[in-house]
Amino acid sequence: MKLTDIEPFKQIKKRFNRRNFKKRLVKLELFTEVIPDGVVLLDERYLIVAANDSAQRLLGLPDSAIGEPFEDHVKVPRLRNYMRGEAANKEPLEFTSPIQKDSVLESRVFDVDQKSRAMIIRDITTLNRLLTMRQSFVANVSHELRTPLTVVKGYLEAMTDPESSDDLRLGLIEKLVAPVARMESLVQDLLLLTRLESNPVPPDMHEVDMASLIRNSNHEVQGLLRKKDTLTIDCKTDKKILGLPKELHSVCVNLISNAIRYSPDGAEIVVSWEDAGDDKARLSVKDHGLGIAKEHLDRITERFYRVDMQESRGRGGTGLGLAIVKHVLRRHNSELKVESEINQGSLFFCEFETVERSLR
Amino acid sequence: MTKATEQIEAKKTRIVLIEDEEDIKDLIIFSVEKLHCAVFHFESAEAAFIHIEKERPNLIIVDWMLPGMDGIDLTKSIRNLKSHQKTPIIMLTARDEQADRERAFEAGVDRYITKPFSPKQLREEINALI
């Protein structure tokens, strides 16, 4: 079958005189070539009548495939069955790209006329990845909320039990404080992260005295320190930077609390603020804790990414800390860097332009 | 402990609890207090297994997600012990997909309770099993 034998083609031809028809054809061809989706036209024997550039690229079809059976060139059994089935109201078919194993394609089939079918091929790899990310995000949030919720629900049941004494009820109220605080932190972190992501450029920067900001953060993490832990603040410079104090404070608190959480009892943590030359200053948090294996380093700033999912939940935190740090630093033209060795500890650091340089 | 109290203690139902989240552990212990059982708590499956093998508890409550060996593998290991093929095991977990339940029952648990759970329901399940 030729392209010119297809019914819609004949109808278009009727509507235009010969010259206009050619023009129209060129336009149509151009149109099919620029769309990112692949279009393949098949006849009743499933021979390829036409295929645009995208279809050739997505399915790996050579130019010589025109006029040959589709199945000779695309060896995907599911697609073959799908293509041959009823076209009407069909759900699209998802399949792995025959030429690139990590790509996911989607196909739809439409009847063009009684003797021919059009197949649309779309690359849905990115869309799929986003959907998976959304699903795992929702699953993670629910999982993080479930533990404190379990505690609250459990004790509430005991409190509303008519057999419980007043003394017991009073005692149980205290047990609700920590889980409620945990849920509150999770919600706060989620909102902060959303705000950071949707508003990448800070509206107004202030001059921030990092040395005193670091000292203030120190007070906030005191509650996390165990008896034998030591936290040393070492500010070697009084250089100031332009930034948002609240966000920079959350960077310090998140980095220090992680250092405490991922160190065994007796942690020695050093937080420094020092000159980094060239109108720059460096914030660093060093611990001698568990360390992070190389293969995880690239992913630790992902939301809810935990090096050992099962182990680290018990260590507290919302699982969003480093994602927040990453976004805040990006807003401050900086970037989080990590050096780490298993069982030796980790060094988290970032550099900022100091006020002198920012104003230049 | 006097000999008399020792005997009473020995007669108590012995429950082994494997749960790594402290708040949840406290809640479970609080929930089963009314049953007057002795609860032996472990944070890891490995440590619990050594105890279970030696001490023969009357019932085991296990979380799925644990550091190191998980609750599913622990259940399988327990079921492989001749002495523990019928020891009741309750899995208490945040995972509530149908496929998870099926996996847990295949591994050999007797009851599957999801978090958030009702302490009363937990007591009822324990009573039904022992």
Contacts between the chains, C-beta under 8 A, distances in Angstrom:
chain1	res1	chain2	res2	distance
A	143	B	94	5.7
A	146	B	94	4.6
A	146	B	115	5.4
A	146	B	116	6.6
A	147	B	21	5.7
A	147	B	23	6.8
A	147	B	24	6.3
A	147	B	94	7.1
A	147	B	115	7.1
A	148	B	23	7.4
A	149	B	115	7.9
A	149	B	116	5.0
A	150	B	24	6.1
A	150	B	27	6.9
A	150	B	94	7.8
A	150	B	115	4.2
A	150	B	116	3.9
A	150	B	117	6.6
A	151	B	23	4.8
A	151	B	24	6.7
A	151	B	27	5.4
A	152	B	116	7.9
A	153	B	116	4.2
A	153	B	117	7.9
A	153	B	118	7.6
A	154	B	27	4.4
A	154	B	30	7.6
A	154	B	31	6.5
A	154	B	116	7.0
A	154	B	117	7.0
A	154	B	118	7.5
A	154	B	119	5.2
A	155	B	27	6.8
A	155	B	30	7.6
A	157	B	118	5.8
A	157	B	119	5.6
A	157	B	120	6.4
A	158	B	30	7.2
A	158	B	31	7.8
A	158	B	119	6.2
A	161	B	120	7.9
A	175	B	26	7.5
A	178	B	23	6.7
A	179	B	23	6.3
A	308	B	67	6.9
A	309	B	65	7.3
A	310	B	20	7.5
A	310	B	65	4.6
A	310	B	66	5.9
A	310	B	67	5.3
A	310	B	68	7.9
A	310	B	70	6.9
A	311	B	20	7.8
A	311	B	67	3.8
A	311	B	68	7.8
A	313	B	20	7.7
A	313	B	21	6.9
A	313	B	65	7.4
A	314	B	20	4.8
A	314	B	21	5.7
A	314	B	22	7.4
A	314	B	43	7.8
A	314	B	67	7.2
